Amino acid sequence: MRNNQKKFNEVYQDLLRRIVMFGVLSMLLIASARITGWIIMEYAGFASAVYTIVLIGMLIYVFIIKTKDAKK
């Protein structure tokens, strides 16, 4: 059980890193698109924002599994 908690913590931290990375990337791309007027950068920023939302969903799923495993 302790090994499972360690794996869940690693996955949880990896997802947090990715969320921060893609969240910042999407903000930078959208802001750059507004300044330069390049539409392709805006679409890339929106795609990155959607991926960030998917990662947040995965983070919630891992958190639920982690808490259920800790109760056992």
PDB file with SEQRES, HELIX, SHEET and CRYST1 records, atoms N, CA, C and O in Angstrom:
SEQRES   1 A   72  MET ARG ASN ASN GLN LYS LYS PHE ASN GLU VAL TYR GLN          
SEQRES   2 A   72  ASP LEU LEU ARG ARG ILE VAL MET PHE GLY VAL LEU SER          
SEQRES   3 A   72  MET LEU LEU ILE ALA SER ALA ARG ILE THR GLY TRP ILE          
SEQRES   4 A   72  ILE MET GLU TYR ALA GLY PHE ALA SER ALA VAL TYR THR          
SEQRES   5 A   72  ILE VAL LEU ILE GLY MET LEU ILE TYR VAL PHE ILE ILE          
SEQRES   6 A   72  LYS THR LYS ASP ALA LYS LYS                                  
HELIX    1 AA1 ARG A    2  THR A   36  1                                  35    
HELIX    2 AA2 ILE A   39  LYS A   71  1                                  33    
CRYST1    1.000    1.000    1.000  90.00  90.00  90.00 P 1           1          
ATOM      1  N   MET A   1       0.819  -1.187   0.000  1.00  0.00           N  
ATOM      2  CA  MET A   1       0.000   0.000   0.000  1.00  0.00           C  
ATOM      3  C   MET A   1       0.866   1.255   0.000  1.00  0.00           C  
ATOM      4  O   MET A   1       0.517   2.251  -0.635  1.00  0.00           O  
ATOM      5  N   ARG A   2       1.981   1.214   0.700  1.00  0.00           N  
ATOM      6  CA  ARG A   2       2.872   2.377   0.746  1.00  0.00           C  
ATOM      7  C   ARG A   2       3.464   2.651  -0.633  1.00  0.00           C  
ATOM      8  O   ARG A   2       3.650   3.804  -1.020  1.00  0.00           O  
ATOM      9  N   ASN A   3       3.758   1.577  -1.372  1.00  0.00           N  
ATOM     10  CA  ASN A   3       4.302   1.727  -2.720  1.00  0.00           C  
ATOM     11  C   ASN A   3       3.275   2.378  -3.647  1.00  0.00           C  
ATOM     12  O   ASN A   3       3.627   3.197  -4.496  1.00  0.00           O  
ATOM     13  N   ASN A   4       1.997   2.008  -3.476  1.00  0.00           N  
ATOM     14  CA  ASN A   4       0.937   2.621  -4.283  1.00  0.00           C  
ATOM     15  C   ASN A   4       0.828   4.110  -4.004  1.00  0.00           C  
ATOM     16  O   ASN A   4       0.662   4.903  -4.930  1.00  0.00           O  
ATOM     17  N   GLN A   5       0.920   4.501  -2.729  1.00  0.00           N  
ATOM     18  CA  GLN A   5       0.837   5.919  -2.373  1.00  0.00           C  
ATOM     19  C   GLN A   5       1.987   6.695  -3.001  1.00  0.00           C  
ATOM     20  O   GLN A   5       1.806   7.825  -3.454  1.00  0.00           O  
ATOM     21  N   LYS A   6       3.164   6.089  -3.027  1.00  0.00           N  
ATOM     22  CA  LYS A   6       4.324   6.755  -3.629  1.00  0.00           C  
ATOM     23  C   LYS A   6       4.103   6.960  -5.130  1.00  0.00           C  
ATOM     24  O   LYS A   6       4.420   8.020  -5.669  1.00  0.00           O  
ATOM     25  N   LYS A   7       3.560   5.944  -5.798  1.00  0.00           N  
ATOM     26  CA  LYS A   7       3.280   6.063  -7.232  1.00  0.00           C  
ATOM     27  C   LYS A   7       2.205   7.116  -7.499  1.00  0.00           C  
ATOM     28  O   LYS A   7       2.320   7.905  -8.437  1.00  0.00           O  
ATOM     29  N   PHE A   8       1.163   7.124  -6.668  1.00  0.00           N  
ATOM     30  CA  PHE A   8       0.114   8.132  -6.833  1.00  0.00           C  
ATOM     31  C   PHE A   8       0.668   9.535  -6.633  1.00  0.00           C  
ATOM     32  O   PHE A   8       0.294  10.456  -7.359  1.00  0.00           O  
ATOM     33  N   ASN A   9       1.553   9.709  -5.657  1.00  0.00           N  
ATOM     34  CA  ASN A   9       2.151  11.021  -5.424  1.00  0.00           C  
ATOM     35  C   ASN A   9       2.991  11.463  -6.617  1.00  0.00           C  
ATOM     36  O   ASN A   9       2.966  12.635  -6.991  1.00  0.00           O  
ATOM     37  N   GLU A  10       3.736  10.534  -7.217  1.00  0.00           N  
ATOM     38  CA  GLU A  10       4.547  10.871  -8.391  1.00  0.00           C  
ATOM     39  C   GLU A  10       3.662  11.279  -9.569  1.00  0.00           C  
ATOM     40  O   GLU A  10       3.950  12.261 -10.253  1.00  0.00           O  
ATOM     41  N   VAL A  11       2.597  10.531  -9.803  1.00  0.00           N  
ATOM     42  CA  VAL A  11       1.676  10.855 -10.898  1.00  0.00           C  
ATOM     43  C   VAL A  11       1.001  12.197 -10.633  1.00  0.00           C  
ATOM     44  O   VAL A  11       0.847  13.011 -11.544  1.00  0.00           O  
ATOM     45  N   TYR A  12       0.600  12.425  -9.383  1.00  0.00           N  
ATOM     46  CA  TYR A  12      -0.067  13.671  -9.001  1.00  0.00           C  
ATOM     47  C   TYR A  12       0.856  14.867  -9.231  1.00  0.00           C  
ATOM     48  O   TYR A  12       0.430  15.883  -9.780  1.00  0.00           O  
ATOM     49  N   GLN A  13       2.116  14.748  -8.815  1.00  0.00           N  
ATOM     50  CA  GLN A  13       3.072  15.840  -8.999  1.00  0.00           C  
ATOM     51  C   GLN A  13       3.377  16.070 -10.478  1.00  0.00           C  
ATOM     52  O   GLN A  13       3.530  17.213 -10.909  1.00  0.00           O  
ATOM     53  N   ASP A  14       3.466  14.995 -11.251  1.00  0.00           N  
ATOM     54  CA  ASP A  14       3.705  15.136 -12.689  1.00  0.00           C  
ATOM     55  C   ASP A  14       2.543  15.868 -13.366  1.00  0.00           C  
ATOM     56  O   ASP A  14       2.757  16.728 -14.220  1.00  0.00           O  
ATOM     57  N   LEU A  15       1.323  15.521 -12.981  1.00  0.00           N  
ATOM     58  CA  LEU A  15       0.161  16.207 -13.550  1.00  0.00           C  
ATOM     59  C   LEU A  15       0.142  17.682 -13.154  1.00  0.00           C  
ATOM     60  O   LEU A  15      -0.201  18.537 -13.970  1.00  0.00           O  
ATOM     61  N   LEU A  16       0.508  17.984 -11.909  1.00  0.00           N  
ATOM     62  CA  LEU A  16       0.560  19.387 -11.485  1.00  0.00           C  
ATOM     63  C   LEU A  16       1.577  20.171 -12.303  1.00  0.00           C  
ATOM     64  O   LEU A  16       1.312  21.303 -12.707  1.00  0.00           O  
ATOM     65  N   ARG A  17       2.743  19.573 -12.548  1.00  0.00           N  
ATOM     66  CA  ARG A  17       3.762  20.240 -13.364  1.00  0.00           C  
ATOM     67  C   ARG A  17       3.249  20.509 -14.772  1.00  0.00           C  
ATOM     68  O   ARG A  17       3.446  21.594 -15.318  1.00  0.00           O  
ATOM     69  N   ARG A  18       2.595  19.520 -15.351  1.00  0.00           N  
ATOM     70  CA  ARG A  18       2.062  19.693 -16.708  1.00  0.00           C  
ATOM     71  C   ARG A  18       0.971  20.758 -16.756  1.00  0.00           C  
ATOM     72  O   ARG A  18       0.905  21.538 -17.706  1.00  0.00           O  
ATOM     73  N   ILE A  19       0.119  20.793 -15.737  1.00  0.00           N  
ATOM     74  CA  ILE A  19      -0.943  21.798 -15.701  1.00  0.00           C  
ATOM     75  C   ILE A  19      -0.352  23.194 -15.662  1.00  0.00           C  
ATOM     76  O   ILE A  19      -0.797  24.084 -16.387  1.00  0.00           O  
ATOM     77  N   VAL A  20       0.652  23.388 -14.814  1.00  0.00           N  
ATOM     78  CA  VAL A  20       1.288  24.705 -14.730  1.00  0.00           C  
ATOM     79  C   VAL A  20       1.958  25.053 -16.056  1.00  0.00           C  
ATOM     80  O   VAL A  20       1.822  26.173 -16.547  1.00  0.00           O  
ATOM     81  N   MET A  21       2.677  24.098 -16.634  1.00  0.00           N  
ATOM     82  CA  MET A  21       3.397  24.352 -17.876  1.00  0.00           C  
ATOM     83  C   MET A  21       2.435  24.723 -19.013  1.00  0.00           C  
ATOM     84  O   MET A  21       2.639  25.727 -19.695  1.00  0.00           O  
ATOM     85  N   PHE A  22       1.395  23.920 -19.212  1.00  0.00           N  
ATOM     86  CA  PHE A  22       0.476  24.195 -20.314  1.00  0.00           C  
ATOM     87  C   PHE A  22      -0.431  25.384 -20.021  1.00  0.00           C  
ATOM     88  O   PHE A  22      -0.868  26.065 -20.949  1.00  0.00           O  
ATOM     89  N   GLY A  23      -0.721  25.645 -18.756  1.00  0.00           N  
ATOM     90  CA  GLY A  23      -1.493  26.835 -18.412  1.00  0.00           C  
ATOM     91  C   GLY A  23      -0.744  28.105 -18.756  1.00  0.00           C  
ATOM     92  O   GLY A  23      -1.309  29.032 -19.336  1.00  0.00           O  
ATOM     93  N   VAL A  24       0.541  28.146 -18.393  1.00  0.00           N  
ATOM     94  CA  VAL A  24       1.367  29.311 -18.721  1.00  0.00           C  
ATOM     95  C   VAL A  24       1.552  29.422 -20.231  1.00  0.00           C  
ATOM     96  O   VAL A  24       1.503  30.518 -20.788  1.00  0.00           O  
ATOM     97  N   LEU A  25       1.763  28.286 -20.889  1.00  0.00           N  
ATOM     98  CA  LEU A  25       1.932  28.292 -22.341  1.00  0.00           C  
ATOM     99  C   LEU A  25       0.694  28.846 -23.039  1.00  0.00           C  
ATOM    100  O   LEU A  25       0.808  29.649 -23.966  1.00  0.00           O  
ATOM    101  N   SER A  26      -0.480  28.422 -22.599  1.00  0.00           N  
ATOM    102  CA  SER A  26      -1.701  28.913 -23.248  1.00  0.00           C  
ATOM    103  C   SER A  26      -1.877  30.408 -23.032  1.00  0.00           C  
ATOM    104  O   SER A  26      -2.292  31.121 -23.946  1.00  0.00           O  
ATOM    105  N   MET A  27      -1.566  30.893 -21.826  1.00  0.00           N  
ATOM    106  CA  MET A  27      -1.680  32.338 -21.582  1.00  0.00           C  
ATOM    107  C   MET A  27      -0.707  33.120 -22.454  1.00  0.00           C  
ATOM    108  O   MET A  27      -1.065  34.158 -23.011  1.00  0.00           O  
ATOM    109  N   LEU A  28       0.523  32.626 -22.573  1.00  0.00           N  
ATOM    110  CA  LEU A  28       1.512  33.319 -23.396  1.00  0.00           C  
ATOM    111  C   LEU A  28       1.130  33.309 -24.873  1.00  0.00           C  
ATOM    112  O   LEU A  28       1.282  34.319 -25.562  1.00  0.00           O  
ATOM    113  N   LEU A  29       0.642  32.185 -25.355  1.00  0.00           N  
ATOM    114  CA  LEU A  29       0.250  32.107 -26.761  1.00  0.00           C  
ATOM    115  C   LEU A  29      -0.929  33.023 -27.073  1.00  0.00           C  
ATOM    116  O   LEU A  29      -0.938  33.705 -28.098  1.00  0.00           O  
ATOM    117  N   ILE A  30      -1.915  33.035 -26.194  1.00  0.00           N  
ATOM    118  CA  ILE A  30      -3.079  33.890 -26.444  1.00  0.00           C  
ATOM    119  C   ILE A  30      -2.693  35.363 -26.354  1.00  0.00           C  
ATOM    120  O   ILE A  30      -3.150  36.174 -27.159  1.00  0.00           O  
ATOM    121  N   ALA A  31      -1.849  35.713 -25.375  1.00  0.00           N  
ATOM    122  CA  ALA A  31      -1.412  37.109 -25.257  1.00  0.00           C  
ATOM    123  C   ALA A  31      -0.567  37.521 -26.458  1.00  0.00           C  
ATOM    124  O   ALA A  31      -0.715  38.631 -26.968  1.00  0.00           O  
ATOM    125  N   SER A  32       0.313  36.636 -26.911  1.00  0.00           N  
ATOM    126  CA  SER A  32       1.136  36.944 -28.083  1.00  0.00           C  
ATOM    127  C   SER A  32       0.283  37.079 -29.335  1.00  0.00           C  
ATOM    128  O   SER A  32       0.563  37.913 -30.196  1.00  0.00           O  
ATOM    129  N   ALA A  33      -0.746  36.268 -29.436  1.00  0.00           N  
ATOM    130  CA  ALA A  33      -1.637  36.357 -30.595  1.00  0.00           C  
ATOM    131  C   ALA A  33      -2.381  37.682 -30.607  1.00  0.00           C  
ATOM    132  O   ALA A  33      -2.612  38.261 -31.668  1.00  0.00           O  
ATOM    133  N   ARG A  34      -2.754  38.157 -29.440  1.00  0.00           N  
ATOM    134  CA  ARG A  34      -3.448  39.452 -29.366  1.00  0.00           C  
ATOM    135  C   ARG A  34      -2.518  40.591 -29.782  1.00  0.00           C  
ATOM    136  O   ARG A  34      -2.944  41.540 -30.439  1.00  0.00           O  
ATOM    137  N   ILE A  35      -1.244  40.491 -29.395  1.00  0.00           N  
ATOM    138  CA  ILE A  35      -0.285  41.556 -29.711  1.00  0.00           C  
ATOM    139  C   ILE A  35       0.096  41.531 -31.187  1.00  0.00           C  
ATOM    140  O   ILE A  35       0.092  42.567 -31.852  1.00  0.00           O  
ATOM    141  N   THR A  36       0.427  40.338 -31.700  1.00  0.00           N  
ATOM    142  CA  THR A  36       0.916  40.238 -33.074  1.00  0.00           C  
ATOM    143  C   THR A  36      -0.199  40.121 -34.104  1.00  0.00           C  
ATOM    144  O   THR A  36       0.000  40.453 -35.272  1.00  0.00           O  
ATOM    145  N   GLY A  37      -1.366  39.653 -33.684  1.00  0.00           N  
ATOM    146  CA  GLY A  37      -2.467  39.479 -34.624  1.00  0.00           C  
ATOM    147  C   GLY A  37      -2.418  38.158 -35.369  1.00  0.00           C  
ATOM    148  O   GLY A  37      -3.159  37.970 -36.334  1.00  0.00           O  
ATOM    149  N   TRP A  38      -1.564  37.239 -34.944  1.00  0.00           N  
ATOM    150  CA  TRP A  38      -1.472  35.939 -35.604  1.00  0.00           C  
ATOM    151  C   TRP A  38      -2.561  35.020 -35.068  1.00  0.00           C  
ATOM    152  O   TRP A  38      -2.600  34.708 -33.877  1.00  0.00           O  
ATOM    153  N   ILE A  39      -3.429  34.599 -35.950  1.00  0.00           N  
ATOM    154  CA  ILE A  39      -4.556  33.750 -35.563  1.00  0.00           C  
ATOM    155  C   ILE A  39      -4.083  32.354 -35.153  1.00  0.00           C  
ATOM    156  O   ILE A  39      -4.649  31.760 -34.236  1.00  0.00           O  
ATOM    157  N   ILE A  40      -3.063  31.828 -35.813  1.00  0.00           N  
ATOM    158  CA  ILE A  40      -2.602  30.466 -35.523  1.00  0.00           C  
ATOM    159  C   ILE A  40      -2.113  30.339 -34.085  1.00  0.00           C  
ATOM    160  O   ILE A  40      -2.280  29.291 -33.462  1.00  0.00           O  
ATOM    161  N   MET A  41      -1.510  31.404 -33.557  1.00  0.00           N  
ATOM    162  CA  MET A  41      -1.054  31.365 -32.164  1.00  0.00           C  
ATOM    163  C   MET A  41      -2.245  31.344 -31.210  1.00  0.00           C  
ATOM    164  O   MET A  41      -2.184  30.732 -30.144  1.00  0.00           O  
ATOM    165  N   GLU A  42      -3.316  32.010 -31.596  1.00  0.00           N  
ATOM    166  CA  GLU A  42      -4.512  32.010 -30.753  1.00  0.00           C  
ATOM    167  C   GLU A  42      -5.137  30.613 -30.715  1.00  0.00           C  
ATOM    168  O   GLU A  42      -5.558  30.149 -29.655  1.00  0.00           O  
ATOM    169  N   TYR A  43      -5.195  29.947 -31.864  1.00  0.00           N  
ATOM    170  CA  TYR A  43      -5.722  28.583 -31.885  1.00  0.00           C  
ATOM    171  C   TYR A  43      -4.841  27.632 -31.080  1.00  0.00           C  
ATOM    172  O   TYR A  43      -5.348  26.754 -30.382  1.00  0.00           O  
ATOM    173  N   ALA A  44      -3.529  27.803 -31.175  1.00  0.00           N  
ATOM    174  CA  ALA A  44      -2.621  26.972 -30.380  1.00  0.00           C  
ATOM    175  C   ALA A  44      -2.819  27.236 -28.890  1.00  0.00           C  
ATOM    176  O   ALA A  44      -2.754  26.312 -28.080  1.00  0.00           O  
ATOM    177  N   GLY A  45      -3.059  28.478 -28.533  1.00  0.00           N  
ATOM    178  CA  GLY A  45      -3.324  28.813 -27.131  1.00  0.00           C  
ATOM    179  C   GLY A  45      -4.610  28.186 -26.631  1.00  0.00           C  
ATOM    180  O   GLY A  45      -4.667  27.687 -25.507  1.00  0.00           O  
ATOM    181  N   PHE A  46      -5.644  28.209 -27.462  1.00  0.00           N  
ATOM    182  CA  PHE A  46      -6.905  27.579 -27.072  1.00  0.00           C  
ATOM    183  C   PHE A  46      -6.753  26.059 -26.966  1.00  0.00           C  
ATOM    184  O   PHE A  46      -7.334  25.441 -26.073  1.00  0.00           O  
ATOM    185  N   ALA A  47      -5.981  25.459 -27.863  1.00  0.00           N  
ATOM    186  CA  ALA A  47      -5.735  24.015 -27.784  1.00  0.00           C  
ATOM    187  C   ALA A  47      -4.987  23.676 -26.499  1.00  0.00           C  
ATOM    188  O   ALA A  47      -5.281  22.673 -25.848  1.00  0.00           O  
ATOM    189  N   SER A  48      -4.034  24.503 -26.146  1.00  0.00           N  
ATOM    190  CA  SER A  48      -3.296  24.294 -24.906  1.00  0.00           C  
ATOM    191  C   SER A  48      -4.205  24.462 -23.692  1.00  0.00           C  
ATOM    192  O   SER A  48      -4.062  23.740 -22.705  1.00  0.00           O  
ATOM    193  N   ALA A  49      -5.130  25.402 -23.757  1.00  0.00           N  
ATOM    194  CA  ALA A  49      -6.081  25.595 -22.658  1.00  0.00           C  
ATOM    195  C   ALA A  49      -7.008  24.388 -22.516  1.00  0.00           C  
ATOM    196  O   ALA A  49      -7.323  23.973 -21.401  1.00  0.00           O  
ATOM    197  N   VAL A  50      -7.441  23.831 -23.636  1.00  0.00           N  
ATOM    198  CA  VAL A  50      -8.291  22.636 -23.593  1.00  0.00           C  
ATOM    199  C   VAL A  50      -7.520  21.462 -23.003  1.00  0.00           C  
ATOM    200  O   VAL A  50      -8.061  20.704 -22.198  1.00  0.00           O  
ATOM    201  N   TYR A  51      -6.260  21.308 -23.399  1.00  0.00           N  
ATOM    202  CA  TYR A  51      -5.430  20.235 -22.848  1.00  0.00           C  
ATOM    203  C   TYR A  51      -5.232  20.433 -21.346  1.00  0.00           C  
ATOM    204  O   TYR A  51      -5.194  19.456 -20.598  1.00  0.00           O  
ATOM    205  N   THR A  52      -5.108  21.671 -20.898  1.00  0.00           N  
ATOM    206  CA  THR A  52      -4.980  21.952 -19.471  1.00  0.00           C  
ATOM    207  C   THR A  52      -6.240  21.522 -18.727  1.00  0.00           C  
ATOM    208  O   THR A  52      -6.156  20.988 -17.621  1.00  0.00           O  
ATOM    209  N   ILE A  53      -7.397  21.749 -19.322  1.00  0.00           N  
ATOM    210  CA  ILE A  53      -8.654  21.328 -18.697  1.00  0.00           C  
ATOM    211  C   ILE A  53      -8.728  19.808 -18.613  1.00  0.00           C  
ATOM    212  O   ILE A  53      -9.197  19.268 -17.611  1.00  0.00           O  
ATOM    213  N   VAL A  54      -8.275  19.118 -19.644  1.00  0.00           N  
ATOM    214  CA  VAL A  54      -8.235  17.652 -19.621  1.00  0.00           C  
ATOM    215  C   VAL A  54      -7.301  17.172 -18.515  1.00  0.00           C  
ATOM    216  O   VAL A  54      -7.623  16.220 -17.803  1.00  0.00           O  
ATOM    217  N   LEU A  55      -6.153  17.820 -18.365  1.00  0.00           N  
ATOM    218  CA  LEU A  55      -5.216  17.447 -17.307  1.00  0.00           C  
ATOM    219  C   LEU A  55      -5.809  17.678 -15.922  1.00  0.00           C  
ATOM    220  O   LEU A  55      -5.561  16.894 -15.006  1.00  0.00           O  
ATOM    221  N   ILE A  56      -6.582  18.734 -15.760  1.00  0.00           N  
ATOM    222  CA  ILE A  56      -7.237  18.983 -14.471  1.00  0.00           C  
ATOM    223  C   ILE A  56      -8.235  17.868 -14.168  1.00  0.00           C  
ATOM    224  O   ILE A  56      -8.342  17.429 -13.023  1.00  0.00           O  
ATOM    225  N   GLY A  57      -8.962  17.410 -15.179  1.00  0.00           N  
ATOM    226  CA  GLY A  57      -9.864  16.274 -15.000  1.00  0.00           C  
ATOM    227  C   GLY A  57      -9.117  15.017 -14.589  1.00  0.00           C  
ATOM    228  O   GLY A  57      -9.573  14.277 -13.717  1.00  0.00           O  
ATOM    229  N   MET A  58      -7.977  14.774 -15.211  1.00  0.00           N  
ATOM    230  CA  MET A  58      -7.157  13.618 -14.843  1.00  0.00           C  
ATOM    231  C   MET A  58      -6.637  13.758 -13.419  1.00  0.00           C  
ATOM    232  O   MET A  58      -6.559  12.772 -12.686  1.00  0.00           O  
ATOM    233  N   LEU A  59      -6.282  14.975 -13.024  1.00  0.00           N  
ATOM    234  CA  LEU A  59      -5.786  15.227 -11.673  1.00  0.00           C  
ATOM    235  C   LEU A  59      -6.863  14.921 -10.635  1.00  0.00           C  
ATOM    236  O   LEU A  59      -6.576  14.326  -9.596  1.00  0.00           O  
ATOM    237  N   ILE A  60      -8.087  15.322 -10.911  1.00  0.00           N  
ATOM    238  CA  ILE A  60      -9.195  15.030  -9.996  1.00  0.00           C  
ATOM    239  C   ILE A  60      -9.427  13.528  -9.905  1.00  0.00           C  
ATOM    240  O   ILE A  60      -9.672  13.001  -8.820  1.00  0.00           O  
ATOM    241  N   TYR A  61      -9.350  12.838 -11.039  1.00  0.00           N  
ATOM    242  CA  TYR A  61      -9.523  11.382 -11.061  1.00  0.00           C  
ATOM    243  C   TYR A  61      -8.449  10.687 -10.228  1.00  0.00           C  
ATOM    244  O   TYR A  61      -8.754   9.785  -9.448  1.00  0.00           O  
ATOM    245  N   VAL A  62      -7.199  11.102 -10.390  1.00  0.00           N  
ATOM    246  CA  VAL A  62      -6.104  10.506  -9.618  1.00  0.00           C  
ATOM    247  C   VAL A  62      -6.284  10.810  -8.135  1.00  0.00           C  
ATOM    248  O   VAL A  62      -6.009   9.957  -7.292  1.00  0.00           O  
ATOM    249  N   PHE A  63      -6.742  12.016  -7.809  1.00  0.00           N  
ATOM    250  CA  PHE A  63      -6.961  12.380  -6.411  1.00  0.00           C  
ATOM    251  C   PHE A  63      -8.030  11.498  -5.779  1.00  0.00           C  
ATOM    252  O   PHE A  63      -7.883  11.073  -4.633  1.00  0.00           O  
ATOM    253  N   ILE A  64      -9.103  11.219  -6.516  1.00  0.00           N  
ATOM    254  CA  ILE A  64     -10.167  10.355  -5.992  1.00  0.00           C  
ATOM    255  C   ILE A  64      -9.636   8.948  -5.759  1.00  0.00           C  
ATOM    256  O   ILE A  64      -9.903   8.351  -4.716  1.00  0.00           O  
ATOM    257  N   ILE A  65      -8.893   8.414  -6.713  1.00  0.00           N  
ATOM    258  CA  ILE A  65      -8.324   7.072  -6.558  1.00  0.00           C  
ATOM    259  C   ILE A  65      -7.342   7.046  -5.391  1.00  0.00           C  
ATOM    260  O   ILE A  65      -7.307   6.084  -4.623  1.00  0.00           O  
ATOM    261  N   LYS A  66      -6.554   8.096  -5.263  1.00  0.00           N  
ATOM    262  CA  LYS A  66      -5.557   8.179  -4.189  1.00  0.00           C  
ATOM    263  C   LYS A  66      -6.225   8.177  -2.816  1.00  0.00           C  
ATOM    264  O   LYS A  66      -5.752   7.503  -1.901  1.00  0.00           O  
ATOM    265  N   THR A  67      -7.312   8.919  -2.662  1.00  0.00           N  
ATOM    266  CA  THR A  67      -7.987   8.957  -1.363  1.00  0.00           C  
ATOM    267  C   THR A  67      -8.692   7.638  -1.058  1.00  0.00           C  
ATOM    268  O   THR A  67      -8.730   7.212   0.096  1.00  0.00           O  
ATOM    269  N   LYS A  68      -9.250   6.988  -2.081  1.00  0.00           N  
ATOM    270  CA  LYS A  68      -9.884   5.688  -1.852  1.00  0.00           C  
ATOM    271  C   LYS A  68      -8.854   4.636  -1.474  1.00  0.00           C  
ATOM    272  O   LYS A  68      -9.125   3.774  -0.638  1.00  0.00           O  
ATOM    273  N   ASP A  69      -7.674   4.699  -2.082  1.00  0.00           N  
ATOM    274  CA  ASP A  69      -6.620   3.740  -1.767  1.00  0.00           C  
ATOM    275  C   ASP A  69      -6.070   3.975  -0.360  1.00  0.00           C  
ATOM    276  O   ASP A  69      -5.674   3.024   0.314  1.00  0.00           O  
ATOM    277  N   ALA A  70      -6.042   5.213   0.079  1.00  0.00           N  
ATOM    278  CA  ALA A  70      -5.520   5.532   1.412  1.00  0.00           C  
ATOM    279  C   ALA A  70      -6.458   5.036   2.507  1.00  0.00           C  
ATOM    280  O   ALA A  70      -6.011   4.732   3.612  1.00  0.00           O  
ATOM    281  N   LYS A  71      -7.756   4.952   2.212  1.00  0.00           N  
ATOM    282  CA  LYS A  71      -8.725   4.495   3.213  1.00  0.00           C  
ATOM    283  C   LYS A  71      -8.649   2.998   3.451  1.00  0.00           C  
ATOM    284  O   LYS A  71      -9.052   2.520   4.512  1.00  0.00           O  
ATOM    285  N   LYS A  72      -8.139   2.251   2.482  1.00  0.00           N  
ATOM    286  CA  LYS A  72      -8.086   0.781   2.606  1.00  0.00           C  
ATOM    287  C   LYS A  72      -7.018   0.334   3.548  1.00  0.00           C  
ATOM    288  O   LYS A  72      -6.846  -0.866   3.761  1.00  0.00           O  
TER     289      LYS A  72                                                      
END                                                                             
